[in-house]
Every structure is written in C-alpha cells, then in structure tokens.
Amino acid sequence: MLKSFHKLLVPKREQDYKALVEFFEVLGLARGESWTGRRSRGVKLEAPEAGIEIGMGEGFPDADLVIEVSSADEVYEAARKRGLKVAEDIADADWGARIFSLQAPAGVGRVSVFSYNENWRQQPAAGEGHLNASGLRVGLVVARFNSFITERLLAGALDGLRRCGARDRDLKVVRVPGSFEIPSAARALAQSGAVDAVICLGCLLRGETLHYEVIANEVTRGVGQSAQETGVPHAFGVLTCDTLEQAIDRAGLKSGNKGFEAALSAVEMANLRKAGGRQPSAAGQRASAGGKHRRPKQRVAGRSGRKK
C-alpha cells in the first residue's frame, strides 16, 4: 500500500539546503518530519494535498513543480519581499486562475504558483470547513471488540488529527466494549461540552445470524441521532464489512484508513460549525419551546366550594 509521496531534492551544499527550505516555506509548505543522522539530515515539507497530475493539450504551466495556494497575489508579494527570483510575473490565466512562476534555488527548476479566481464561472457562494485542527478539542470513541481492526482505525484517526495541527492534550480517547455502546458514549462526550467533534470508530463483521444487521442499524441510527440532537459533529468511522479481509483493507491497506478519513471529516465539520456559529441542538430547542408554553396554574377550590 502506498503510504506517502514526496519529491526528493538532494542539494550538495549547506547554503543550497537552507535556501530550498526557506524557498518552499515562503510558498506555504509546512515543516513535517525532520532528522539529523550520521550520514544525512533532512526535513519533509508537507502540503494538505499532493500527487501526480497528468494532462495533455494546451494551457498547462511550463514548470517542474506546480503549487496551488489560497491567494497567489499574497504569495507573490511575499516571494518578492524575500528576494526570490521571479521567472514569470503574476497574471490571469484563461482557465480561471492567477498564476506566476519562480526560479527555485540550487538548480531545482521552475515552480509555478497559482490560485483560482473567486468569481471564476460565477460560482455561488459556498461555505466549507478548513482542515485546521489547531485548538480543536476532539473526542474519539473506540470499540474494543475486533481491536485488531479498531486500533488501526484509531492510529489512522490520530495521525489525521495531528497532521491537521491537533495537540495531544486536546484529544480524548474513550474505549467501549463494542460498537453497540458507541452512540451512548459519543452522546455523553458531546453533551459534556468538552469537545468540538466526536469520532466514532468500530468494526462489525457479518455473521450467520441477523445480529450484524441489528447492531449496524442501531449504531448508525444512534450516532446520527446524537449528532442531530447535540449539535456536535460526529464522524462515522464504524466499518460494516462482510469479511475480515474487507475490514483489513479499510484499516490501512488497499482502501486506505477509514479512521484517517473520519478524522478529516470531523475537523472540517467542526470548523464549519464554528464558522457558521454554534446552532442550538434539537434537544435544546425542544426544551426552550417547552419553557415558553407552560401549563396554566390550576385554580384550587376554597372552603366555600368556589374556585379562587
């Protein structure tokens, strides 16, 4: 299974090493894993999304590396202030982007930086959460049953949260006996007010009886109901698989790690909730409505038999 993808740059001089690190940090890449050993030293500079793009036809930038940013104009000004060598000034591209190119140090080649124009194709305004977990408090409810799978889901979720900037002290892991107990524990976490999102992790494997369907339906319903009634985002990372092999594939092999994906969903939804303002939960709305419509006091009969 593919675990990571990086373009390797190996400068021969210390000054080139430092120049390359500074160059890519100016463009917004974040420092990741670093090491200093007897034979080598290095640092990984991470981006939220990476990969290989293959295209044909016209309109592609002439560059060795292409980086998408939120605002090409802001990065362009930062690059000029740092004295980076501009190979092509910023301009509007016919495919709805602002783009410019830099000459990277140490003979690495040309790097094109772009951002899409906000009014391209006149897209309607849309809200979305960002994958920034800094300051977010996240609860993780993990079933012990089928721990061979669930512990790998937990490892993937923690990895995703840390990659988004979460701090370990803001993460709370709660273990429950099985998947059936996940909704009640998730609701307790959400109602405590101590978390901004809840990640539910479990594994159900189909057997010879209806037990699988009953538990799967109840867990799904319970997690969804808890999210709706508490107003706290719940990420669903409970696997419902026919075989153990399917579960293994979804816990870090051919189909990725669903715990990692659940963590990203939790971060995005928690930030979306914050951006839109905290909405009262369904339970809170019912309680508020009940307070507005109180039953009238009953009149009590006095000694004379007349109602006072």
MONOR-V398956 format. One record per residue. N is the residue number from 0. RES is the residue in three letters. NEAR is the number of other C-alpha atoms within 12 Angstrom. Layout:
N RES NEAR
N RES NEAR
This chain:
0 MET 14
1 LEU 12
2 LYS 13
3 SER 13
4 PHE 15
5 HIS 18
6 LYS 18
7 LEU 12
8 LEU 23
9 VAL 20
10 PRO 20
11 LYS 15
12 ARG 14
13 GLU 15
14 GLN 14
15 ASP 19
16 TYR 24
17 LYS 20
18 ALA 24
19 LEU 33
20 VAL 30
21 GLU 25
22 PHE 32
23 PHE 36
24 GLU 24
25 VAL 30
26 LEU 40
27 GLY 26
28 LEU 24
29 ALA 23
30 ARG 22
31 GLY 20
32 GLU 13
33 SER 15
34 TRP 13
35 THR 10
36 GLY 9
37 ARG 7
38 ARG 7
39 SER 14
40 ARG 17
41 GLY 23
42 VAL 27
43 LYS 23
44 LEU 28
45 GLU 26
46 ALA 26
47 PRO 23
48 GLU 20
49 ALA 17
50 GLY 17
51 ILE 13
52 GLU 12
53 ILE 8
54 GLY 9
55 MET 8
56 GLY 7
57 GLU 10
58 GLY 15
59 PHE 20
60 PRO 27
61 ASP 20
62 ALA 23
63 ASP 21
64 LEU 27
65 VAL 31
66 ILE 36
67 GLU 28
68 VAL 27
69 SER 22
70 SER 24
71 ALA 32
72 ASP 27
73 GLU 22
74 VAL 34
75 TYR 34
76 GLU 20
77 ALA 22
78 ALA 31
79 ARG 24
80 LYS 13
81 ARG 18
82 GLY 18
83 LEU 28
84 LYS 23
85 VAL 27
86 ALA 23
87 GLU 24
88 ASP 23
89 ILE 26
90 ALA 22
91 ASP 20
92 ALA 22
93 ASP 16
94 TRP 19
95 GLY 19
96 ALA 29
97 ARG 33
98 ILE 39
99 PHE 38
100 SER 35
101 LEU 37
102 GLN 29
103 ALA 33
104 PRO 28
105 ALA 21
106 GLY 19
107 VAL 23
108 GLY 21
109 ARG 26
110 VAL 32
111 SER 35
112 VAL 42
113 PHE 36
114 SER 29
115 TYR 26
116 ASN 24
117 GLU 17
118 ASN 15
119 TRP 17
120 ARG 13
121 GLN 11
122 GLN 12
123 PRO 9
124 ALA 10
125 ALA 11
126 GLY 15
127 GLU 17
128 GLY 21
129 HIS 24
130 LEU 29
131 ASN 28
132 ALA 35
133 SER 24
134 GLY 24
135 LEU 34
136 ARG 35
137 VAL 47
138 GLY 45
139 LEU 49
140 VAL 48
141 VAL 43
142 ALA 37
143 ARG 27
144 PHE 24
145 ASN 28
146 SER 25
147 PHE 22
148 ILE 38
149 THR 40
150 GLU 31
151 ARG 33
152 LEU 43
153 LEU 41
154 ALA 28
155 GLY 32
156 ALA 43
157 LEU 39
158 ASP 27
159 GLY 32
160 LEU 40
161 ARG 29
162 ARG 28
163 CYS 33
164 GLY 28
165 ALA 28
166 ARG 21
167 ASP 21
168 ARG 16
169 ASP 23
170 LEU 32
171 LYS 28
172 VAL 29
173 VAL 29
174 ARG 27
175 VAL 25
176 PRO 22
177 GLY 29
178 SER 40
179 PHE 34
180 GLU 30
181 ILE 43
182 PRO 42
183 SER 30
184 ALA 33
185 ALA 47
186 ARG 36
187 ALA 25
188 LEU 35
189 ALA 35
190 GLN 27
191 SER 17
192 GLY 19
193 ALA 20
194 VAL 33
195 ASP 39
196 ALA 47
197 VAL 52
198 ILE 55
199 CYS 54
200 LEU 56
201 GLY 49
202 CYS 44
203 LEU 38
204 LEU 29
205 ARG 22
206 GLY 16
207 GLU 10
208 THR 10
209 LEU 12
210 HIS 15
211 TYR 23
212 GLU 20
213 VAL 18
214 ILE 28
215 ALA 30
216 ASN 20
217 GLU 23
218 VAL 34
219 THR 31
220 ARG 20
221 GLY 27
222 VAL 40
223 GLY 27
224 GLN 24
225 SER 34
226 ALA 37
227 GLN 23
228 GLU 27
229 THR 34
230 GLY 33
231 VAL 43
232 PRO 45
233 HIS 45
234 ALA 39
235 PHE 41
236 GLY 43
237 VAL 45
238 LEU 41
239 THR 34
240 CYS 24
241 ASP 19
242 THR 19
243 LEU 20
244 GLU 20
245 GLN 24
246 ALA 34
247 ILE 31
248 ASP 22
249 ARG 32
250 ALA 39
251 GLY 30
252 LEU 20
253 LYS 16
254 SER 20
255 GLY 24
256 ASN 37
257 LYS 42
258 GLY 41
259 PHE 37
260 GLU 34
261 ALA 40
262 ALA 46
263 LEU 40
264 SER 34
265 ALA 43
266 VAL 44
267 GLU 32
268 MET 34
269 ALA 39
270 ASN 31
271 LEU 26
272 ARG 25
273 LYS 25
274 ALA 15
275 GLY 15
276 GLY 12
277 ARG 18
278 GLN 21
279 PRO 21
280 SER 21
281 ALA 18
282 ALA 20
283 GLY 17
284 GLN 17
285 ARG 15
286 ALA 15
287 SER 14
288 ALA 13
289 GLY 12
290 GLY 11
291 LYS 11
292 HIS 10
293 ARG 11
294 ARG 8
295 PRO 7
296 LYS 7
297 GLN 9
298 ARG 10
299 VAL 11
300 ALA 10
301 GLY 9
302 ARG 8
303 SER 8
304 GLY 9
305 ARG 9
306 LYS 10
307 LYS 11
